Each structure stands twice: as structure tokens, then as C-alpha cells.
Amino acid sequence: MTDRRRFIRNAALGLPALSLAKPLFASVSDAEKVKKLTILYTNDTHSRIDPFPADHPKFPGMGGFATRASVIGKIKEEEDSVLLLDAGDIFQGTPFFNFYGGEPEFRLMSAMQYDCVTLGNHDFDNGVEGLFGQMKHARFEFVNSNYDLSDTPLFNRVKPYRIFKKGGLKIGVYGLGVDLEGLVNRHLRKGVVYTDPIQAALKAEKELKHDFHCDLIICLSHLGYSYKQEKISDKQLAPMLSETHLIIGGHTHTFLDSPVKFVNKSGQNIFVTQVGWAGVILGRFDFLFDRNRKVLNTYSSMEKIYSKTTLY
């Protein structure tokens, strides 16, 4: 029996309210009609190209692009359909950015075959022109739906959303960005106009679902997981949505042990996740779809990134 078949059969046994006397799949051939999609994700990697030193007080030997690339490559060898995403703040944090302005980050993420990323506030640290200039090194897509970029060179490079086809499934990915006021100097964000992320998200998910008939919708958010003060966050956003299945967050460097489940306006589950910062953890979220391309079940895991791969 292949690993794929074994996974699907084991997943079926783990479904809630399942009677063992009446299995979900009558045969392996029925099980093979189920589609599996693996989402891998990072956020706030902050130019952490090398791992932290071995004597670092919090993350000894953790992080680094080389080990992450190895882990991602192994997962892609094992799974048929993988989407690799990032929730922003790729730039700033080590001398690599100070000296090279983001080129190594984009080149290495391209080599890892990232599919799509959104923009974080620190990605503007060399200005709009600096960010745009480095995008020539990026072989992946950029999304943001609540920044009006029409008066910037980013306009034709950053789209509100993108649609990906994996294993017969259509996945819509849209992006949201934090208010740059007080975070990025005005001259560095010249021409970027912040708009309401809630309204932008509702518009994006509606178009992705009803105009483009996406089977799964993902939000790449750089709004932040939660705040003590009154400020829009992923926790506030999730229950307001209707069609989004997963919010991959960033900005607040929140280490969540596992994705947090909310119920959206349609009464369906929506998950919010975030994996801290510096690329010390690679997040993974697996979706199972039935033969009608409806979400059947979900699984998640986190993988700590050491200079030598270690799982937990």
C-alpha cells in the first residue's frame, strides 16, 4: 500500500463521529477519489538566512534558509499537491538585508519555489522603489487587496489575489496589510494608500468564490494575530468572513501551538495560524477534499527548523 493510500485510510479513521461499523470509504478505490492539499507557510522571516548561533538564548541553532529548503523539498517529494506561502516581513533583521537590500531573500525563496507572498511593513524599509527593484529576483506572486498601489510601480506586480491550480483543485489566495502609518516613514511608502482590510477581504473572498469558483480560499494577512487596544486583527477578522477557509498571519510574531478555529458568518470553520518569526518554524496545514471538492477534514503540524532537521 502506498503512503498516499495509507494516509487517506488513516485520516478516515480519525474523522469525528465516524462509526467503525460503517466506514467512510467502501474501498481503497473510493479513498483514492479524495484529494489532499498541503499548505506550507512562513511569516516574518526577517532576513534570517543563516541559522541563529548555537549559543542563542531563545533559538539556538534554529532558523536558516538551507534547512528550511531541505524540509520543504522532502515534503514536496512525499506529497502530490503543495502550496508554499509567506505572510510578509521577508526583509530586515540581519546584515544580509542591510548589504544586499533583499536580493538574497527573494532569490532563495524562488529556489524553494514559493508560490505566493503578501507584503509586510518591513518590506518597505528600502522604500517602494527598493522593494520593486528587488522583485525582479522573485519567481513567485505578490498579493495585497487593501493597499491602493495605483500610484506606485508596484501596481502591476502586486495583485489583490491570485488563483492556483493544484491536483484538480482551484485555490484562491488574497493578501491583507497592516496600516503603515507610524510603522513606515511616509517617503518610504510614497503612493501607498491603506484601505479598510475587512471590506477588502469580503470583496476578495466573494470574487474568488462566486466569480472564479475556487474550492479553497486562503488569506495571507500581515494584520497581526491580536491586540489589547482596538485594532483590526486576524482574531477579529475571522468571524466576519464567509468564504475564507484559512488565515495565515504575521506581524505580531505570535507562536501558536496549532491553528485556532473560529466559526465564520456562514457557520463554517475558519482557521487562523501564525508561526512566530525568523523562520524557526515551518507551518503545515493539510486539507482533505471529497469527490465534489468540498473540505472533508483538516490536519495541521509545526516543524521546528534546526541546522540539522528536528521534528516535534
C-alpha positions in Angstrom: 0.0 0.0 0.0 1.4 3.4 -0.9 2.0 6.1 1.7 -0.8 8.2 0.0 -3.3 5.4 0.4 -2.2 4.7 4.0 -2.6 8.4 4.9 -6.1 8.7 3.4 -7.3 5.5 5.2 -5.8 6.5 8.5 -7.3 10.0 8.1 -10.7 8.5 7.5 -10.4 6.5 10.8 -9.7 9.8 12.6 -12.8 11.7 11.5 -15.2 12.8 14.2 -18.5 10.9 14.7 -17.3 8.1 12.5 -18.8 4.7 13.1 -16.3 1.9 12.6 -19.2 -0.4 11.6 -19.9 1.9 8.7 -16.5 3.1 7.2 -16.3 6.4 5.3 -14.8 4.7 2.3 -16.1 1.4 0.9 -12.8 0.6 -0.7 -9.4 1.9 -1.4 -10.6 3.0 -4.8 -13.2 5.2 -3.1 -10.5 6.6 -0.8 -8.3 7.5 -3.8 -11.1 9.8 -5.1 -10.3 12.0 -2.1 -8.0 14.9 -2.9 -5.3 16.1 -0.5 -3.8 19.6 -0.5 -0.8 20.5 1.7 -0.2 24.2 2.6 3.3 25.1 3.9 3.8 28.5 5.3 6.1 31.0 7.0 5.9 34.6 8.3 8.2 37.3 9.5 11.4 35.6 8.4 13.2 38.9 8.7 16.2 38.1 6.5 17.2 35.2 8.8 19.2 33.4 6.0 21.7 31.8 8.4 20.5 29.9 11.5 20.8 31.5 14.9 24.1 30.8 16.6 24.3 27.7 18.8 24.5 29.9 21.9 21.4 32.0 21.2 19.3 32.2 24.4 16.0 31.5 22.7 16.6 29.8 19.3 20.0 28.0 19.4 20.8 26.7 16.0 17.3 27.3 14.7 16.2 29.0 11.5 18.1 29.4 8.3 17.1 29.0 4.7 19.2 25.9 3.9 17.4 23.6 6.4 14.0 25.1 5.5 14.7 24.3 1.8 15.6 20.7 2.7 12.4 20.2 4.7 10.3 21.8 2.0 11.9 19.6 -0.6 11.3 16.5 1.3 7.6 17.3 1.8 7.2 18.1 -1.9 8.7 14.7 -2.7 6.1 13.0 -0.5 3.0 14.9 -1.4 1.4 15.5 -4.8 -0.1 18.9 -4.2 1.8 21.5 -2.2 1.3 25.3 -2.0 4.1 27.3 -0.3 3.1 30.7 1.1 4.5 33.6 3.2 2.7 36.3 5.2 5.2 39.1 4.9 8.1 40.8 6.6 10.6 38.9 4.5 13.1 41.8 4.8 15.0 43.4 7.6 16.8 41.9 10.6 20.2 40.8 9.6 23.2 42.3 7.7 22.1 40.4 4.6 19.3 42.9 4.1 21.5 45.9 5.0 24.1 45.0 2.4 22.0 43.4 -0.4 18.6 45.0 0.0 16.5 41.8 -0.2 18.0 40.2 -3.3 19.3 37.0 -1.4 15.9 36.6 0.3 13.9 36.7 -3.0 16.4 34.5 -4.9 16.5 31.8 -2.2 12.7 31.8 -1.8 12.4 31.5 -5.6 14.8 28.5 -5.4 12.5 27.0 -2.7 9.6 27.5 -5.2 7.4 29.7 -3.0 4.1 30.3 -4.8 2.8 33.5 -3.2 3.6 36.1 -0.5 2.0 39.2 0.9 3.7 42.4 1.9 4.7 43.3 5.5 5.6 46.7 6.8 9.3 45.9 6.9 9.3 45.0 3.2 9.1 48.8 2.6 12.2 49.6 4.6 14.1 50.5 1.4 11.1 52.3 0.0 8.6 51.4 -2.7 11.3 51.7 -5.3 13.7 49.5 -3.4 11.0 46.8 -3.0 10.0 47.0 -6.6 13.7 46.8 -7.7 14.1 43.5 -5.9 11.0 41.9 -7.3 12.9 41.1 -10.5 14.6 38.4 -8.4 11.3 36.9 -7.3 9.7 34.0 -9.2 6.6 34.0 -7.1 3.4 36.0 -6.8 2.7 39.0 -4.6 -0.8 39.7 -3.2 -2.4 42.6 -1.3 -6.1 43.6 -1.6 -6.2 46.6 0.8 -3.3 48.8 -0.3 -4.2 51.0 -3.3 -0.9 50.8 -5.3 -2.2 52.5 -8.4 0.3 55.4 -8.0 3.3 53.2 -7.4 5.4 51.0 -9.6 4.1 48.0 -7.6 0.6 48.3 -9.2 1.2 45.7 -12.0 3.3 43.4 -9.8 1.1 43.1 -6.7 -2.4 41.9 -7.3 -5.4 41.7 -4.9 -5.4 37.9 -5.2 -4.1 35.1 -7.3 -5.5 31.7 -8.2 -3.5 28.5 -8.2 -4.5 25.1 -9.6 -3.1 22.1 -7.7 -4.3 18.5 -8.1 -7.5 19.4 -9.8 -8.3 22.0 -7.1 -8.6 25.7 -7.6 -7.2 27.7 -4.7 -7.6 31.5 -4.3 -5.1 33.4 -2.2 -5.5 37.1 -1.3 -3.5 39.4 0.9 -4.1 42.0 3.6 -1.6 44.5 5.0 -1.3 46.4 8.3 -1.8 50.2 8.4 1.6 51.6 7.6 1.0 54.9 9.5 3.5 55.0 12.3 5.4 51.9 11.1 6.9 53.1 7.8 8.2 56.6 7.1 6.0 58.5 4.6 8.7 58.9 2.0 9.3 55.1 2.0 5.6 54.3 1.4 5.0 57.1 -1.1 1.9 56.5 -3.1 0.7 53.5 -1.0 -2.9 54.2 0.3 -4.2 52.0 3.1 -7.9 51.0 2.9 -10.2 49.0 5.1 -8.9 45.4 5.3 -12.3 44.0 6.3 -14.1 45.4 3.2 -11.1 44.3 1.1 -11.3 40.8 2.4 -15.0 40.5 1.9 -14.7 41.7 -1.7 -11.8 39.3 -2.4 -13.3 36.2 -1.0 -16.7 36.9 -2.7 -15.0 37.2 -6.1 -12.8 34.2 -5.6 -15.7 32.0 -4.5 -18.6 33.2 -6.8 -16.8 34.6 -9.8 -13.9 32.2 -10.0 -15.4 29.2 -8.2 -12.4 28.5 -6.0 -12.5 25.3 -3.9 -10.4 26.8 -1.2 -9.7 30.4 -0.2 -6.7 31.5 1.9 -5.9 34.9 3.3 -2.3 35.9 3.7 -2.5 38.5 6.5 0.0 40.9 7.9 -2.5 42.5 10.3 -1.4 40.7 13.5 -3.0 38.0 15.5 -4.5 40.1 18.3 -4.1 43.4 20.2 -5.0 44.7 23.6 -6.1 48.0 22.0 -8.8 48.5 19.5 -7.2 47.5 16.2 -8.2 45.1 13.5 -6.5 41.7 13.9 -6.9 38.2 12.5 -8.9 37.2 15.6 -11.4 40.0 14.8 -11.4 39.4 11.1 -12.0 35.6 11.0 -15.7 35.6 12.3 -16.5 38.4 9.9 -15.7 36.4 6.8 -17.9 34.0 4.9 -15.9 32.1 2.3 -12.3 32.1 3.6 -11.0 28.8 5.0 -7.6 29.7 6.4 -5.9 32.9 7.5 -2.1 32.7 7.6 -1.0 35.6 9.7 2.1 37.7 10.6 3.3 40.9 12.1 2.8 40.2 15.8 5.4 37.3 15.8 2.9 35.1 17.6 3.9 31.5 18.2 0.7 29.5 18.0 1.0 25.8 19.0 -1.7 25.0 16.4 -4.1 26.8 14.3 -7.0 28.4 16.1 -10.5 27.5 14.9 -13.3 30.1 14.6 -16.8 30.0 13.1 -17.4 32.3 10.2 -20.6 34.2 9.2 -21.7 31.2 7.1 -21.4 28.8 10.1 -18.3 27.1 8.7 -14.9 26.6 10.3 -12.2 29.1 9.6 -8.7 28.7 11.0 -6.1 31.3 11.9 -2.4 30.4 12.2 0.9 32.1 12.7 4.4 30.6 13.3 6.3 33.3 15.2 9.2 34.8 13.3 12.7 34.3 11.9 11.8 31.1 10.1 12.4 28.9 13.2 9.2 27.0 12.4 7.6 25.8 9.2 3.8 25.6 9.4 1.9 22.9 7.6 -1.9 22.6 7.1 -3.4 19.7 5.2 -6.9 19.8 3.6 -8.8 16.7 2.5 -11.5 17.2 -0.1 -14.3 14.8 -1.1 -15.1 13.9 -4.7 -17.2 17.1 -5.0 -14.2 19.2 -3.9 -15.7 20.1 -0.6 -13.5 20.2 2.5 -13.8 16.8 4.3 -11.2 17.2 7.0 -8.1 19.2 8.1 -4.8 18.4 9.8 -2.0 20.7 11.0 1.5 20.4 12.2 4.5 22.5 13.0 8.1 21.7 12.2 11.0 23.3 14.0 13.8 24.3 11.8 17.3 23.5 13.1 20.6 23.5 11.4 20.0 19.7 11.5 16.4 18.9 10.9 14.4 18.1 14.0 10.7 17.4 14.2 8.2 17.8 17.0 
